[in-house]
């Protein structure tokens, strides 16, 4: 971290009289006679390769526990490598450029995973499933059909691979490639082991998989979702002469959700499938979280039952007989989480080998922490304090948020204990003693821990340092570099200089922000400022990481703009007291905190208060529209991308978590909608939306356009055919960014 400077702002110039801690980042420096750095272009920031360098991907510990395996990209393909931590040596295991599937198709390794034998890779590709012998590079087809096979996952013993085909669960035996169908009634509206749109988006971190193996590899627990009652909405491709329509099952706030059932199915000893055993719920308007888990002995499934209001979560245990033909038992509740606002959900409970204890994540004390619980229901804290356990820490680089090493009695986790803007790896004993921070460098660490805990792979960056990757021993005596990334291309371009900012909200809450200044900053000038906002729950934008300053931020700084970011109340990583103020009235508190940031900016002698703009995408697009309609005159210009314009237009799970239903909270929905105050618009506004957006439907932007037309307010609109919520086509990204930059250059005039 850089040196700390505290600035005191006169109370007469601000709505608050508190010290602002500004941690100045290390500025760019170069010899006086050095040639000026090249300026970034919109075309370059939307092109490959990545400006910040290319790091190894798919970091995972080999089943032998001694080697870290990963992919290195070269040209159009990625090859598989392994670092042996006992020898400190690296070797290529598979050459991705020569690996072919039957039919001479390239076989990408991006989704590959190890089977327990340590010799075989499971490779889903081209909608089929393959196995690769790493010793010989021989590719063997496990499943190949005209249909698409999805969510391939090997059983714990490696004998079988489960997958979903046309909404039904199947198994394939690895040795014989024999396929067995486990469920029989899958359809477009009845999904077995596969999640519908809203479950995938809001409850499963955008993974559509809805099944899990038992530890003994005999049975599979899965969700069945009947979405026949869920309303459909059209996603229109306007480019063909005869427009093509895709009908999306999308439950908007207050509408019916899919009916969920919990199923268990498996194989008899003779290899024949047992019957589908399903548990229904009455009433059926509830959620069962996709994070299912078996007990250590495979004789029970733990599942989380969440009421529609999302303020009561019950962890239940469903008895599962050893025979896949015996009826399921009666579930019982082993613990309950409640909230005055909403219950944030985490991963599955992690059962210890003794069969009676499990680790559980909870915010019962206001912060996300680990608890060691008994099946009888009692829990005690393993971690505690005014910080949160957060981030992915696992053996494989994906999956759970913490790692248990029962042999040593330690649990490994990522947390914000040092600083909420940073992430570090910690370990502590299961009794809560001996907590130690293992990562040393200030900044953001994403770690993959070896099964015995002796080593961990670490991908690290801070706001001034592009990402680097290495493997470190827990005692810090050995370190092996995976990618030093010392000279990424971005360092050859002109970039801004970031400064950390700390402010106080009206209620005294500390707010973290940052101000990016042009490399050629002149304190004697007056600059326009662009607020770059997100503002929504479960997100954090102000982090001590390289990604905090995006290439677009640097491009705007090089064009003469200041770029300001502030994490307002309602956002993530600060505990429930920081999140809950948005409950039942989105927009109000978020704008209040952003206006605190505007007051700070106006107090700076080098900021022109008449040239302040605001922009954001998705929730940031919503907050942009809310700000310019509820604080007219503050912002001269705005660009809102893919915005929600009325929460009645958005999905049930996300919206009702924070707002309740439209019927139960009509005033909150009305006051939170920018539509209601479209007539107050004074800013010069550009709206951007993808016509095929299946997340925030184009109807949101069109509803706001209609409100502006009724109010006689001017606006600019840019619609991108065939683009989703996140634009994918390079040409559309370039056109989008050109429009944003041109809009702010025209309205805020950075050169003046």
C-alpha angles and dihedrals in degrees: 000000000000129000119288125240123183118209123194116210119204111251090228090066098048140043087239135045105214134121115262115215108213114187105200114218121223105275124226111264134184138164114285091243094049118119115256115267119254116258120240118250130210089239093055097047088055096048138081141287102053112258093224093054134261118278129192113274138202093039109190137154114247115241089255088065092224102086132060111212124201144155125255118198121224118172111315097343141057125223128208119244136176131208113207106211092194090061103022090231131133126212137177112243101180132015105223093198092065100036111111136181120218108291090041093274117152110257109220116208097204093112099033122132135183124257113220093257089072091223101077132068120204106218122187108194140150090011091299136091127244138177122216124200102218093202095058102019087232113158118213125188114233099172129006122164141143088259126072119260111211139190098012110194128173122229115249091256092047095235097114141029119211121207143161123246121180091342096309130107119242138176130213122196108230096215098047102021087229111160122214124189113222104182127036112193106060118142142149089287102031112062123190116194090348126097128230121237099271096044091050094046100042109023107028107044088252095302112131095203114118105177141073135196124239114242091247090055091233102107143026128215115208145167121246114203121194104196098171091114095048112107118247127228128193123248102195128204101205097185103080116080087244103044115237120223129203113195111219124200100227123162109210122202110299094012126117118279127211116283107249128210130177115229137188123194135165150153129280119230089264091057097253118132120253123226124282106261112197133188115207128197130225115231091032095202093096139099128244108196117236090229096098123170138187125222116251092262093048090237097115139036118219113211135170119234113201123187120230092254087055093221096109125052123180123195106214133187119217115198112231119195119225091242114073088216097059120094120260119255129240115280121236131198114243100178140001133211120199134179139188088227115016138321114244109218128222136180132305121294111266111225120212120226092254087073096225103073134058140177116243135185117225142161094207091128093044097267131075106259142157121258131188107221137187123223085241087068106255118127135187128193120260092180128023141166141091092302137074139247103234145156138043115302115164146125092258105037093251137060125041127039096232141029126227121206102188093181091065096027094237133129120204122210145157118243147168095231094123097044131341088231092059137061123215137176117245138175131203137170118260089251089059097252129120099033109182133178108226102185115074110184116091110245137050123332125188108191139192111198125212115241092251093043094235095117137022134192112231129197106192140178141152131201092276101035125069114231119288130185132210143148117241134188114238091244089051092235094119133040129176119194117228096176124356091187089194099158111030116170093251090072089067092063132076110263135180128254113245124212125190116233130196121196137170123241120222091268092049097259114149113244124199122215144152138219120209115205128194115262088242093049114166115193090204091065130079114235135196116237131214118203108214105202141181102156100169133125122277093024136100124191104171104075135144092244136109091250092061090084107049125203087252090054090053091046091052091048090052088053091057103267130128111224118210128192129183131177105221129199111284093050128108140271098040103084134258096295087061094045104040100067089084092060111134094350115062120188100029102084093033091056092044090058094043089053088053085058091049090053089053091050092049089054091061113095093219095055120091104218091201092060106057120135134183134206140170144152129233105342085006088056089051092049090048091056093042090052097050093046097043098038103037115183095027097089123047095193139013141187115198118190123198092337129186103231100180123018089222085073095058132080127284103240098049098036099043091047089067105019107029116222125320089243093051098042109028095151092050092051091048096048092044095054120094087206091076094062102032088123090065092065114130101153123096099254134204118185121198126186140160112239092218096048105145093181106049101019121225086242087080094062093040090053089054091047089053090051091050091049091051090050093047093239122150122234142161122233131195117185120186115207116226094007121130130211089289111040113238107180114088092220091054092048090052093048091048094051094044089054092050095048094044091049093054094041090053096045104033098033100210094192096059 
